[in-house]
Amino acid sequence: MENYKVVRPGHLNHYGYLFGGFLLQWVDEIGWIAASRDNPGCRLVTVGMDRVEFHRSVREGVVLRFEAVESCRGTSSLTYAVSVFADDLETGAEQEIFSTCITFVRVDEDGRKCPLPGR
């Protein structure tokens, strides 16, 4: 799944760069949307995120492209690889600024882990 965000003034720290927390929020949300769309009817919650390392800084006005794909599936959990790219709208070039893997687990109405369909 692909999605896009524009970095706005409210997303910046006092140095004029994107706060890492906003990026992590968007990565988690977009990973969850991709997992939920690929697994309709499943109640999925985040249980973990792999390495958090920001490769490049991001300024106001940059368009970020998010790419989320399933990379692993277990009995009750699944992992999505999420990559984030900064798009240069002038040249069409892009640079990867962040990537991680997010693990989600399926839970029932009471919050207990339960198997994914077909498992």
Biopython code that builds the backbone (N, CA, C, O; Angstrom):
import numpy as np
from Bio.PDB.StructureBuilder import StructureBuilder

atoms = [
    (1, "MET", "N", (0.840, -1.173, 0.000)),
    (1, "MET", "CA", (0.000, 0.000, 0.000)),
    (1, "MET", "C", (0.886, 1.237, 0.000)),
    (1, "MET", "O", (1.934, 1.265, 0.646)),
    (2, "GLU", "N", (0.461, 2.244, -0.719)),
    (2, "GLU", "CA", (1.152, 3.528, -0.728)),
    (2, "GLU", "C", (0.265, 4.604, -0.141)),
    (2, "GLU", "O", (-0.958, 4.569, -0.274)),
    (3, "ASN", "N", (0.913, 5.576, 0.521)),
    (3, "ASN", "CA", (0.196, 6.721, 1.057)),
    (3, "ASN", "C", (1.161, 7.900, 1.077)),
    (3, "ASN", "O", (2.375, 7.724, 0.974)),
    (4, "TYR", "N", (0.609, 9.097, 1.210)),
    (4, "TYR", "CA", (1.417, 10.314, 1.180)),
    (4, "TYR", "C", (1.027, 11.255, 2.309)),
    (4, "TYR", "O", (-0.122, 11.272, 2.750)),
    (5, "LYS", "N", (1.993, 12.035, 2.770)),
    (5, "LYS", "CA", (1.774, 13.090, 3.769)),
    (5, "LYS", "C", (2.611, 14.297, 3.367)),
    (5, "LYS", "O", (3.691, 14.153, 2.794)),
    (6, "VAL", "N", (2.102, 15.486, 3.673)),
    (6, "VAL", "CA", (2.865, 16.718, 3.489)),
    (6, "VAL", "C", (3.327, 17.180, 4.861)),
    (6, "VAL", "O", (2.531, 17.232, 5.798)),
    (7, "VAL", "N", (4.597, 17.513, 4.989)),
    (7, "VAL", "CA", (5.137, 18.007, 6.255)),
    (7, "VAL", "C", (4.756, 19.481, 6.380)),
    (7, "VAL", "O", (5.151, 20.313, 5.563)),
    (8, "ARG", "N", (3.981, 19.784, 7.417)),
    (8, "ARG", "CA", (3.454, 21.138, 7.643)),
    (8, "ARG", "C", (4.151, 21.782, 8.852)),
    (8, "ARG", "O", (4.841, 21.097, 9.608)),
    (9, "PRO", "N", (3.970, 23.087, 9.030)),
    (9, "PRO", "CA", (4.646, 23.789, 10.138)),
    (9, "PRO", "C", (4.402, 23.166, 11.515)),
    (9, "PRO", "O", (5.309, 23.149, 12.347)),
    (10, "GLY", "N", (3.204, 22.660, 11.767)),
    (10, "GLY", "CA", (2.893, 22.062, 13.065)),
    (10, "GLY", "C", (3.613, 20.750, 13.335)),
    (10, "GLY", "O", (3.577, 20.248, 14.458)),
    (11, "HIS", "N", (4.267, 20.187, 12.323)),
    (11, "HIS", "CA", (5.002, 18.931, 12.470)),
    (11, "HIS", "C", (6.475, 19.147, 12.803)),
    (11, "HIS", "O", (7.218, 18.184, 12.990)),
    (12, "LEU", "N", (6.905, 20.422, 12.876)),
    (12, "LEU", "CA", (8.325, 20.740, 13.014)),
    (12, "LEU", "C", (8.740, 21.000, 14.457)),
    (12, "LEU", "O", (7.945, 21.457, 15.279)),
    (13, "ASN", "N", (10.012, 20.697, 14.746)),
    (13, "ASN", "CA", (10.567, 21.045, 16.047)),
    (13, "ASN", "C", (11.103, 22.480, 16.000)),
    (13, "ASN", "O", (10.963, 23.159, 14.983)),
    (14, "HIS", "N", (11.707, 22.936, 17.082)),
    (14, "HIS", "CA", (12.166, 24.319, 17.160)),
    (14, "HIS", "C", (13.379, 24.593, 16.267)),
    (14, "HIS", "O", (13.793, 25.745, 16.129)),
    (15, "TYR", "N", (13.952, 23.554, 15.662)),
    (15, "TYR", "CA", (15.055, 23.735, 14.707)),
    (15, "TYR", "C", (14.559, 23.768, 13.261)),
    (15, "TYR", "O", (15.340, 23.999, 12.338)),
    (16, "GLY", "N", (13.252, 23.535, 13.069)),
    (16, "GLY", "CA", (12.686, 23.560, 11.726)),
    (16, "GLY", "C", (12.680, 22.228, 11.009)),
    (16, "GLY", "O", (12.461, 22.173, 9.799)),
    (17, "TYR", "N", (12.920, 21.146, 11.748)),
    (17, "TYR", "CA", (12.903, 19.802, 11.172)),
    (17, "TYR", "C", (11.706, 19.010, 11.684)),
    (17, "TYR", "O", (11.168, 19.305, 12.752)),
    (18, "LEU", "N", (11.295, 18.011, 10.925)),
    (18, "LEU", "CA", (10.186, 17.137, 11.318)),
    (18, "LEU", "C", (10.490, 16.453, 12.645)),
    (18, "LEU", "O", (11.561, 15.869, 12.812)),
    (19, "PHE", "N", (9.547, 16.521, 13.593)),
    (19, "PHE", "CA", (9.650, 15.759, 14.831)),
    (19, "PHE", "C", (9.583, 14.274, 14.486)),
    (19, "PHE", "O", (8.716, 13.851, 13.721)),
    (20, "GLY", "N", (10.497, 13.483, 15.049)),
    (20, "GLY", "CA", (10.493, 12.043, 14.802)),
    (20, "GLY", "C", (9.212, 11.376, 15.253)),
    (20, "GLY", "O", (8.777, 10.395, 14.650)),
    (21, "GLY", "N", (8.601, 11.895, 16.306)),
    (21, "GLY", "CA", (7.365, 11.299, 16.817)),
    (21, "GLY", "C", (6.221, 11.347, 15.821)),
    (21, "GLY", "O", (5.407, 10.425, 15.761)),
    (22, "PHE", "N", (6.153, 12.420, 15.036)),
    (22, "PHE", "CA", (5.112, 12.483, 14.001)),
    (22, "PHE", "C", (5.352, 11.400, 12.957)),
    (22, "PHE", "O", (4.417, 10.725, 12.528)),
    (23, "LEU", "N", (6.603, 11.237, 12.551)),
    (23, "LEU", "CA", (6.921, 10.218, 11.550)),
    (23, "LEU", "C", (6.572, 8.826, 12.071)),
    (23, "LEU", "O", (6.002, 8.015, 11.341)),
    (24, "LEU", "N", (6.910, 8.547, 13.329)),
    (24, "LEU", "CA", (6.592, 7.240, 13.901)),
    (24, "LEU", "C", (5.087, 7.011, 13.973)),
    (24, "LEU", "O", (4.616, 5.902, 13.723)),
    (25, "GLN", "N", (4.336, 8.045, 14.310)),
    (25, "GLN", "CA", (2.873, 7.939, 14.349)),
    (25, "GLN", "C", (2.332, 7.591, 12.970)),
    (25, "GLN", "O", (1.494, 6.699, 12.832)),
    (26, "TRP", "N", (2.817, 8.304, 11.939)),
    (26, "TRP", "CA", (2.335, 8.051, 10.576)),
    (26, "TRP", "C", (2.719, 6.658, 10.103)),
    (26, "TRP", "O", (1.918, 5.986, 9.453)),
    (27, "VAL", "N", (3.932, 6.214, 10.419)),
    (27, "VAL", "CA", (4.386, 4.879, 10.020)),
    (27, "VAL", "C", (3.499, 3.814, 10.665)),
    (27, "VAL", "O", (3.073, 2.876, 9.992)),
    (28, "ASP", "N", (3.221, 3.950, 11.946)),
    (28, "ASP", "CA", (2.373, 2.989, 12.656)),
    (28, "ASP", "C", (0.958, 2.984, 12.066)),
    (28, "ASP", "O", (0.386, 1.921, 11.822)),
    (29, "GLU", "N", (0.410, 4.158, 11.843)),
    (29, "GLU", "CA", (-0.938, 4.266, 11.309)),
    (29, "GLU", "C", (-1.037, 3.670, 9.904)),
    (29, "GLU", "O", (-1.974, 2.926, 9.615)),
    (30, "ILE", "N", (-0.093, 3.986, 9.038)),
    (30, "ILE", "CA", (-0.141, 3.496, 7.662)),
    (30, "ILE", "C", (0.108, 1.988, 7.624)),
    (30, "ILE", "O", (-0.509, 1.281, 6.827)),
    (31, "GLY", "N", (1.008, 1.489, 8.479)),
    (31, "GLY", "CA", (1.200, 0.040, 8.584)),
    (31, "GLY", "C", (-0.068, -0.659, 9.029)),
    (31, "GLY", "O", (-0.430, -1.706, 8.492)),
    (32, "TRP", "N", (-0.750, -0.073, 10.023)),
    (32, "TRP", "CA", (-2.006, -0.658, 10.516)),
    (32, "TRP", "C", (-3.084, -0.643, 9.436)),
    (32, "TRP", "O", (-3.812, -1.624, 9.279)),
    (33, "ILE", "N", (-3.195, 0.450, 8.692)),
    (33, "ILE", "CA", (-4.189, 0.527, 7.619)),
    (33, "ILE", "C", (-3.918, -0.559, 6.575)),
    (33, "ILE", "O", (-4.840, -1.251, 6.143)),
    (34, "ALA", "N", (-2.655, -0.706, 6.171)),
    (34, "ALA", "CA", (-2.301, -1.733, 5.180)),
    (34, "ALA", "C", (-2.660, -3.126, 5.699)),
    (34, "ALA", "O", (-3.264, -3.922, 4.980)),
    (35, "ALA", "N", (-2.286, -3.420, 6.952)),
    (35, "ALA", "CA", (-2.575, -4.731, 7.538)),
    (35, "ALA", "C", (-4.075, -4.972, 7.654)),
    (35, "ALA", "O", (-4.550, -6.078, 7.395)),
    (36, "SER", "N", (-4.820, -3.944, 8.041)),
    (36, "SER", "CA", (-6.274, -4.076, 8.188)),
    (36, "SER", "C", (-6.965, -4.259, 6.842)),
    (36, "SER", "O", (-7.922, -5.024, 6.730)),
    (37, "ARG", "N", (-6.481, -3.560, 5.825)),
    (37, "ARG", "CA", (-7.062, -3.722, 4.480)),
    (37, "ARG", "C", (-6.764, -5.108, 3.913)),
    (37, "ARG", "O", (-7.597, -5.691, 3.220)),
    (38, "ASP", "N", (-5.580, -5.630, 4.207)),
    (38, "ASP", "CA", (-5.203, -6.954, 3.718)),
    (38, "ASP", "C", (-5.863, -8.080, 4.512)),
    (38, "ASP", "O", (-5.910, -9.218, 4.047)),
    (39, "ASN", "N", (-6.372, -7.770, 5.705)),
    (39, "ASN", "CA", (-6.962, -8.776, 6.593)),
    (39, "ASN", "C", (-8.292, -8.273, 7.128)),
    (39, "ASN", "O", (-8.415, -8.019, 8.326)),
    (40, "PRO", "N", (-9.303, -8.123, 6.252)),
    (40, "PRO", "CA", (-10.585, -7.560, 6.682)),
    (40, "PRO", "C", (-11.219, -8.379, 7.810)),
    (40, "PRO", "O", (-11.133, -9.607, 7.844)),
    (41, "GLY", "N", (-11.847, -7.662, 8.715)),
    (41, "GLY", "CA", (-12.530, -8.307, 9.829)),
    (41, "GLY", "C", (-11.629, -8.641, 11.004)),
    (41, "GLY", "O", (-12.108, -9.124, 12.030)),
    (42, "CYS", "N", (-10.329, -8.391, 10.872)),
    (42, "CYS", "CA", (-9.394, -8.674, 11.971)),
    (42, "CYS", "C", (-9.147, -7.410, 12.787)),
    (42, "CYS", "O", (-8.928, -6.332, 12.235)),
    (43, "ARG", "N", (-9.184, -7.559, 14.087)),
    (43, "ARG", "CA", (-8.856, -6.463, 15.007)),
    (43, "ARG", "C", (-7.361, -6.580, 15.301)),
    (43, "ARG", "O", (-6.925, -7.488, 16.009)),
    (44, "LEU", "N", (-6.593, -5.660, 14.752)),
    (44, "LEU", "CA", (-5.135, -5.720, 14.854)),
    (44, "LEU", "C", (-4.613, -4.594, 15.728)),
    (44, "LEU", "O", (-5.085, -3.460, 15.651)),
    (45, "VAL", "N", (-3.624, -4.923, 16.568)),
    (45, "VAL", "CA", (-2.979, -3.922, 17.405)),
    (45, "VAL", "C", (-1.462, -4.045, 17.245)),
    (45, "VAL", "O", (-0.939, -5.127, 16.980)),
    (46, "THR", "N", (-0.777, -2.934, 17.409)),
    (46, "THR", "CA", (0.678, -2.910, 17.297)),
    (46, "THR", "C", (1.307, -3.526, 18.543)),
    (46, "THR", "O", (0.954, -3.169, 19.667)),
    (47, "VAL", "N", (2.241, -4.452, 18.335)),
    (47, "VAL", "CA", (2.964, -5.029, 19.473)),
    (47, "VAL", "C", (4.446, -4.681, 19.451)),
    (47, "VAL", "O", (5.124, -4.790, 20.472)),
    (48, "GLY", "N", (4.950, -4.263, 18.299)),
    (48, "GLY", "CA", (6.361, -3.925, 18.254)),
    (48, "GLY", "C", (6.764, -3.248, 16.969)),
    (48, "GLY", "O", (6.126, -3.399, 15.926)),
    (49, "MET", "N", (7.846, -2.496, 17.075)),
    (49, "MET", "CA", (8.430, -1.836, 15.915)),
    (49, "MET", "C", (9.929, -2.102, 15.995)),
    (49, "MET", "O", (10.553, -1.904, 17.037)),
    (50, "ASP", "N", (10.496, -2.553, 14.880)),
    (50, "ASP", "CA", (11.933, -2.812, 14.851)),
    (50, "ASP", "C", (12.712, -1.517, 14.962)),
    (50, "ASP", "O", (12.183, -0.490, 15.385)),
    (51, "ARG", "N", (13.913, -1.579, 14.593)),
    (51, "ARG", "CA", (14.863, -0.473, 14.673)),
    (51, "ARG", "C", (14.269, 0.869, 14.255)),
    (51, "ARG", "O", (13.611, 0.975, 13.220)),
    (52, "VAL", "N", (14.509, 1.875, 15.064)),
    (52, "VAL", "CA", (14.076, 3.238, 14.759)),
    (52, "VAL", "C", (15.332, 4.080, 14.556)),
    (52, "VAL", "O", (16.030, 4.440, 15.504)),
    (53, "GLU", "N", (15.592, 4.377, 13.293)),
    (53, "GLU", "CA", (16.765, 5.177, 12.933)),
    (53, "GLU", "C", (16.388, 6.077, 11.764)),
    (53, "GLU", "O", (15.995, 5.601, 10.699)),
    (54, "PHE", "N", (16.512, 7.380, 11.976)),
    (54, "PHE", "CA", (16.159, 8.354, 10.952)),
    (54, "PHE", "C", (17.380, 8.576, 10.064)),
    (54, "PHE", "O", (18.437, 8.972, 10.555)),
    (55, "HIS", "N", (17.245, 8.325, 8.765)),
    (55, "HIS", "CA", (18.366, 8.407, 7.826)),
    (55, "HIS", "C", (18.645, 9.829, 7.340)),
    (55, "HIS", "O", (19.792, 10.168, 7.048)),
    (56, "ARG", "N", (17.617, 10.655, 7.250)),
    (56, "ARG", "CA", (17.759, 12.017, 6.741)),
    (56, "ARG", "C", (16.783, 12.926, 7.482)),
    (56, "ARG", "O", (15.737, 12.477, 7.951)),
    (57, "SER", "N", (17.133, 14.203, 7.582)),
    (57, "SER", "CA", (16.208, 15.172, 8.177)),
    (57, "SER", "C", (15.200, 15.612, 7.121)),
    (57, "SER", "O", (15.428, 15.466, 5.920)),
    (58, "VAL", "N", (14.084, 16.151, 7.595)),
    (58, "VAL", "CA", (12.991, 16.547, 6.702)),
    (58, "VAL", "C", (12.537, 17.951, 7.092)),
    (58, "VAL", "O", (12.359, 18.249, 8.273)),
    (59, "ARG", "N", (12.354, 18.790, 6.114)),
    (59, "ARG", "CA", (11.919, 20.179, 6.309)),
    (59, "ARG", "C", (10.450, 20.351, 5.922)),
    (59, "ARG", "O", (9.837, 19.461, 5.332)),
    (60, "GLU", "N", (9.909, 21.503, 6.266)),
    (60, "GLU", "CA", (8.530, 21.874, 5.919)),
    (60, "GLU", "C", (8.316, 21.812, 4.409)),
    (60, "GLU", "O", (9.190, 22.184, 3.626)),
    (61, "GLY", "N", (7.128, 21.331, 4.016)),
    (61, "GLY", "CA", (6.747, 21.306, 2.609)),
    (61, "GLY", "C", (7.129, 20.046, 1.869)),
    (61, "GLY", "O", (6.694, 19.844, 0.736)),
    (62, "VAL", "N", (7.935, 19.192, 2.482)),
    (62, "VAL", "CA", (8.346, 17.955, 1.819)),
    (62, "VAL", "C", (7.160, 16.996, 1.771)),
    (62, "VAL", "O", (6.402, 16.875, 2.734)),
    (63, "VAL", "N", (7.014, 16.320, 0.640)),
    (63, "VAL", "CA", (5.992, 15.286, 0.497)),
    (63, "VAL", "C", (6.649, 13.949, 0.817)),
    (63, "VAL", "O", (7.659, 13.580, 0.217)),
    (64, "LEU", "N", (6.068, 13.234, 1.763)),
    (64, "LEU", "CA", (6.580, 11.920, 2.142)),
    (64, "LEU", "C", (5.721, 10.837, 1.508)),
    (64, "LEU", "O", (4.493, 10.908, 1.530)),
    (65, "ARG", "N", (6.383, 9.833, 0.941)),
    (65, "ARG", "CA", (5.683, 8.679, 0.375)),
    (65, "ARG", "C", (5.952, 7.481, 1.283)),
    (65, "ARG", "O", (7.102, 7.167, 1.590)),
    (66, "PHE", "N", (4.886, 6.822, 1.705)),
    (66, "PHE", "CA", (4.964, 5.664, 2.588)),
    (66, "PHE", "C", (4.611, 4.412, 1.792)),
    (66, "PHE", "O", (3.649, 4.398, 1.025)),
    (67, "GLU", "N", (5.397, 3.377, 1.987)),
    (67, "GLU", "CA", (5.164, 2.104, 1.312)),
    (67, "GLU", "C", (5.108, 1.024, 2.386)),
    (67, "GLU", "O", (6.054, 0.872, 3.159)),
    (68, "ALA", "N", (4.003, 0.270, 2.443)),
    (68, "ALA", "CA", (3.832, -0.767, 3.465)),
    (68, "ALA", "C", (3.464, -2.087, 2.793)),
    (68, "ALA", "O", (2.501, -2.159, 2.030)),
    (69, "VAL", "N", (4.251, -3.143, 3.089)),
    (69, "VAL", "CA", (3.998, -4.471, 2.518)),
    (69, "VAL", "C", (4.187, -5.532, 3.599)),
    (69, "VAL", "O", (5.052, -5.407, 4.466)),
    (70, "GLU", "N", (3.370, -6.570, 3.532)),
    (70, "GLU", "CA", (3.505, -7.667, 4.487)),
    (70, "GLU", "C", (4.832, -8.384, 4.244)),
    (70, "GLU", "O", (5.200, -8.669, 3.104)),
    (71, "SER", "N", (5.542, -8.669, 5.336)),
    (71, "SER", "CA", (6.833, -9.343, 5.195)),
    (71, "SER", "C", (6.902, -10.674, 5.946)),
    (71, "SER", "O", (7.790, -11.486, 5.684)),
    (72, "CYS", "N", (5.978, -10.902, 6.871)),
    (72, "CYS", "CA", (5.994, -12.142, 7.651)),
    (72, "CYS", "C", (4.605, -12.368, 8.248)),
    (72, "CYS", "O", (3.912, -11.417, 8.609)),
    (73, "ARG", "N", (4.204, -13.649, 8.346)),
    (73, "ARG", "CA", (2.895, -13.991, 8.912)),
    (73, "ARG", "C", (3.059, -15.192, 9.826)),
    (73, "ARG", "O", (3.670, -16.196, 9.458)),
    (74, "GLY", "N", (2.500, -15.070, 11.029)),
    (74, "GLY", "CA", (2.513, -16.167, 11.988)),
    (74, "GLY", "C", (1.103, -16.650, 12.247)),
    (74, "GLY", "O", (0.204, -16.433, 11.434)),
    (75, "THR", "N", (0.910, -17.302, 13.372)),
    (75, "THR", "CA", (-0.405, -17.823, 13.733)),
    (75, "THR", "C", (-1.375, -16.707, 14.093)),
    (75, "THR", "O", (-2.520, -16.698, 13.641)),
    (76, "SER", "N", (-0.909, -15.761, 14.914)),
    (76, "SER", "CA", (-1.781, -14.668, 15.344)),
    (76, "SER", "C", (-1.191, -13.288, 15.060)),
    (76, "SER", "O", (-1.818, -12.268, 15.346)),
    (77, "SER", "N", (0.013, -13.261, 14.497)),
    (77, "SER", "CA", (0.661, -11.971, 14.249)),
    (77, "SER", "C", (1.146, -11.870, 12.808)),
    (77, "SER", "O", (1.312, -12.875, 12.117)),
    (78, "LEU", "N", (1.364, -10.651, 12.380)),
    (78, "LEU", "CA", (1.912, -10.390, 11.059)),
    (78, "LEU", "C", (2.791, -9.165, 11.135)),
    (78, "LEU", "O", (2.586, -8.284, 11.970)),
    (79, "THR", "N", (3.778, -9.117, 10.250)),
    (79, "THR", "CA", (4.736, -8.025, 10.243)),
    (79, "THR", "C", (4.693, -7.331, 8.895)),
    (79, "THR", "O", (4.636, -7.972, 7.845)),
    (80, "TYR", "N", (4.722, -6.013, 8.945)),
    (80, "TYR", "CA", (4.738, -5.194, 7.731)),
    (80, "TYR", "C", (6.018, -4.377, 7.690)),
    (80, "TYR", "O", (6.407, -3.752, 8.677)),
    (81, "ALA", "N", (6.663, -4.393, 6.533)),
    (81, "ALA", "CA", (7.821, -3.536, 6.294)),
    (81, "ALA", "C", (7.291, -2.200, 5.793)),
    (81, "ALA", "O", (6.522, -2.152, 4.833)),
    (82, "VAL", "N", (7.700, -1.122, 6.441)),
    (82, "VAL", "CA", (7.266, 0.219, 6.051)),
    (82, "VAL", "C", (8.505, 1.045, 5.714)),
    (82, "VAL", "O", (9.422, 1.174, 6.525)),
    (83, "SER", "N", (8.513, 1.599, 4.509)),
    (83, "SER", "CA", (9.591, 2.485, 4.066)),
    (83, "SER", "C", (9.008, 3.857, 3.796)),
    (83, "SER", "O", (7.876, 3.984, 3.330)),
    (84, "VAL", "N", (9.797, 4.891, 4.094)),
    (84, "VAL", "CA", (9.358, 6.271, 3.900)),
    (84, "VAL", "C", (10.373, 6.975, 3.007)),
    (84, "VAL", "O", (11.583, 6.894, 3.222)),
    (85, "PHE", "N", (9.850, 7.665, 2.002)),
    (85, "PHE", "CA", (10.680, 8.367, 1.040)),
    (85, "PHE", "C", (10.295, 9.841, 1.000)),
    (85, "PHE", "O", (9.115, 10.183, 1.076)),
    (86, "ALA", "N", (11.297, 10.712, 0.881)),
    (86, "ALA", "CA", (11.064, 12.145, 0.697)),
    (86, "ALA", "C", (11.076, 12.402, -0.797)),
    (86, "ALA", "O", (12.078, 12.154, -1.469)),
    (87, "ASP", "N", (9.960, 12.902, -1.319)),
    (87, "ASP", "CA", (9.839, 13.186, -2.744)),
    (87, "ASP", "C", (10.251, 14.615, -3.037)),
    (87, "ASP", "O", (9.849, 15.538, -2.330)),
    (88, "ASP", "N", (11.051, 14.801, -4.076)),
    (88, "ASP", "CA", (11.405, 16.125, -4.573)),
    (88, "ASP", "C", (10.469, 16.410, -5.745)),
    (88, "ASP", "O", (10.640, 15.854, -6.830)),
    (89, "LEU", "N", (9.486, 17.273, -5.527)),
    (89, "LEU", "CA", (8.475, 17.532, -6.554)),
    (89, "LEU", "C", (9.037, 18.285, -7.757)),
    (89, "LEU", "O", (8.431, 18.282, -8.829)),
    (90, "GLU", "N", (10.188, 18.926, -7.585)),
    (90, "GLU", "CA", (10.823, 19.654, -8.698)),
    (90, "GLU", "C", (11.471, 18.695, -9.687)),
    (90, "GLU", "O", (11.334, 18.862, -10.899)),
    (91, "THR", "N", (12.179, 17.688, -9.172)),
    (91, "THR", "CA", (12.950, 16.788, -10.038)),
    (91, "THR", "C", (12.311, 15.416, -10.200)),
    (91, "THR", "O", (12.635, 14.690, -11.139)),
    (92, "GLY", "N", (11.405, 15.053, -9.293)),
    (92, "GLY", "CA", (10.816, 13.717, -9.312)),
    (92, "GLY", "C", (11.666, 12.687, -8.588)),
    (92, "GLY", "O", (11.280, 11.523, -8.479)),
    (93, "ALA", "N", (12.826, 13.113, -8.090)),
    (93, "ALA", "CA", (13.703, 12.191, -7.357)),
    (93, "ALA", "C", (13.156, 11.969, -5.950)),
    (93, "ALA", "O", (12.379, 12.773, -5.434)),
    (94, "GLU", "N", (13.577, 10.870, -5.346)),
    (94, "GLU", "CA", (13.189, 10.620, -3.960)),
    (94, "GLU", "C", (14.345, 9.952, -3.230)),
    (94, "GLU", "O", (15.189, 9.284, -3.827)),
    (95, "GLN", "N", (14.350, 10.158, -1.908)),
    (95, "GLN", "CA", (15.359, 9.558, -1.038)),
    (95, "GLN", "C", (14.651, 8.844, 0.096)),
    (95, "GLN", "O", (13.698, 9.368, 0.673)),
    (96, "GLU", "N", (15.121, 7.637, 0.417)),
    (96, "GLU", "CA", (14.575, 6.940, 1.572)),
    (96, "GLU", "C", (15.073, 7.641, 2.836)),
    (96, "GLU", "O", (16.271, 7.870, 3.006)),
    (97, "ILE", "N", (14.128, 7.977, 3.717)),
    (97, "ILE", "CA", (14.503, 8.664, 4.953)),
    (97, "ILE", "C", (14.316, 7.789, 6.189)),
    (97, "ILE", "O", (14.849, 8.097, 7.255)),
    (98, "PHE", "N", (13.555, 6.689, 6.049)),
    (98, "PHE", "CA", (13.247, 5.863, 7.218)),
    (98, "PHE", "C", (12.688, 4.529, 6.743)),
    (98, "PHE", "O", (12.004, 4.461, 5.722)),
    (99, "SER", "N", (12.983, 3.467, 7.493)),
    (99, "SER", "CA", (12.345, 2.173, 7.250)),
    (99, "SER", "C", (12.348, 1.375, 8.544)),
    (99, "SER", "O", (13.247, 1.514, 9.373)),
    (100, "THR", "N", (11.349, 0.555, 8.701)),
    (100, "THR", "CA", (11.237, -0.307, 9.879)),
    (100, "THR", "C", (10.247, -1.414, 9.587)),
    (100, "THR", "O", (9.582, -1.406, 8.551)),
    (101, "CYS", "N", (10.151, -2.357, 10.489)),
    (101, "CYS", "CA", (9.126, -3.408, 10.426)),
    (101, "CYS", "C", (8.257, -3.281, 11.669)),
    (101, "CYS", "O", (8.750, -3.103, 12.783)),
    (102, "ILE", "N", (6.956, -3.376, 11.448)),
    (102, "ILE", "CA", (5.990, -3.264, 12.549)),
    (102, "ILE", "C", (5.247, -4.586, 12.665)),
    (102, "ILE", "O", (4.774, -5.127, 11.666)),
    (103, "THR", "N", (5.144, -5.104, 13.880)),
    (103, "THR", "CA", (4.413, -6.347, 14.113)),
    (103, "THR", "C", (3.079, -6.024, 14.766)),
    (103, "THR", "O", (2.997, -5.277, 15.741)),
    (104, "PHE", "N", (2.035, -6.618, 14.188)),
    (104, "PHE", "CA", (0.672, -6.485, 14.695)),
    (104, "PHE", "C", (0.197, -7.855, 15.144)),
    (104, "PHE", "O", (0.614, -8.875, 14.595)),
    (105, "VAL", "N", (-0.672, -7.877, 16.135)),
    (105, "VAL", "CA", (-1.279, -9.119, 16.577)),
    (105, "VAL", "C", (-2.793, -8.974, 16.495)),
    (105, "VAL", "O", (-3.342, -7.899, 16.739)),
    (106, "ARG", "N", (-3.456, -10.068, 16.148)),
    (106, "ARG", "CA", (-4.922, -10.065, 16.113)),
    (106, "ARG", "C", (-5.434, -10.350, 17.521)),
    (106, "ARG", "O", (-4.972, -11.273, 18.192)),
    (107, "VAL", "N", (-6.406, -9.532, 17.956)),
    (107, "VAL", "CA", (-7.013, -9.726, 19.272)),
    (107, "VAL", "C", (-8.529, -9.829, 19.128)),
    (107, "VAL", "O", (-9.111, -9.331, 18.164)),
    (108, "ASP", "N", (-9.156, -10.486, 20.104)),
    (108, "ASP", "CA", (-10.614, -10.574, 20.115)),
    (108, "ASP", "C", (-11.202, -9.358, 20.827)),
    (108, "ASP", "O", (-10.480, -8.423, 21.172)),
    (109, "GLU", "N", (-12.504, -9.377, 21.043)),
    (109, "GLU", "CA", (-13.202, -8.242, 21.661)),
    (109, "GLU", "C", (-12.714, -7.947, 23.075)),
    (109, "GLU", "O", (-12.845, -6.822, 23.556)),
    (110, "ASP", "N", (-12.150, -8.958, 23.744)),
    (110, "ASP", "CA", (-11.645, -8.794, 25.106)),
    (110, "ASP", "C", (-10.148, -8.471, 25.152)),
    (110, "ASP", "O", (-9.557, -8.394, 26.228)),
    (111, "GLY", "N", (-9.538, -8.283, 23.966)),
    (111, "GLY", "CA", (-8.126, -7.948, 23.909)),
    (111, "GLY", "C", (-7.190, -9.142, 24.007)),
    (111, "GLY", "O", (-5.985, -8.970, 24.194)),
    (112, "ARG", "N", (-7.736, -10.363, 23.884)),
    (112, "ARG", "CA", (-6.898, -11.565, 23.939)),
    (112, "ARG", "C", (-6.449, -11.952, 22.537)),
    (112, "ARG", "O", (-7.209, -11.847, 21.574)),
    (113, "LYS", "N", (-5.213, -12.399, 22.440)),
    (113, "LYS", "CA", (-4.648, -12.840, 21.174)),
    (113, "LYS", "C", (-5.486, -13.981, 20.600)),
    (113, "LYS", "O", (-5.913, -14.875, 21.331)),
    (114, "CYS", "N", (-5.720, -13.942, 19.275)),
    (114, "CYS", "CA", (-6.462, -15.011, 18.610)),
    (114, "CYS", "C", (-5.862, -15.234, 17.218)),
    (114, "CYS", "O", (-5.193, -14.350, 16.683)),
    (115, "PRO", "N", (-6.100, -16.411, 16.632)),
    (115, "PRO", "CA", (-5.468, -16.741, 15.351)),
    (115, "PRO", "C", (-5.990, -15.890, 14.183)),
    (115, "PRO", "O", (-7.141, -15.453, 14.160)),
    (116, "LEU", "N", (-5.102, -15.684, 13.232)),
    (116, "LEU", "CA", (-5.487, -15.042, 11.983)),
    (116, "LEU", "C", (-6.335, -16.023, 11.172)),
    (116, "LEU", "O", (-6.213, -17.230, 11.382)),
    (117, "PRO", "N", (-7.185, -15.560, 10.261)),
    (117, "PRO", "CA", (-7.982, -16.466, 9.438)),
    (117, "PRO", "C", (-7.075, -17.419, 8.653)),
    (117, "PRO", "O", (-6.000, -17.042, 8.186)),
    (118, "GLY", "N", (-7.531, -18.632, 8.528)),
    (118, "GLY", "CA", (-6.782, -19.622, 7.765)),
    (118, "GLY", "C", (-5.626, -20.223, 8.544)),
    (118, "GLY", "O", (-4.831, -20.974, 7.979)),
    (119, "ARG", "N", (-5.512, -19.910, 9.833)),
    (119, "ARG", "CA", (-4.415, -20.451, 10.662)),
    (119, "ARG", "C", (-4.962, -21.382, 11.697)),
    (119, "ARG", "O", (-4.202, -21.938, 12.490)),
]
sb = StructureBuilder()
sb.init_structure("model")
sb.init_model(0)
sb.init_chain("A")
sb.init_seg("    ")
for serial, (resi, resn, name, xyz) in enumerate(atoms, 1):
    if name == "N":
        sb.init_residue(resn, " ", resi, " ")
    sb.init_atom(name, np.array(xyz, "f"), 0.0, 1.0, " ", f" {name:<3s}", serial, name[0])
structure = sb.get_structure()
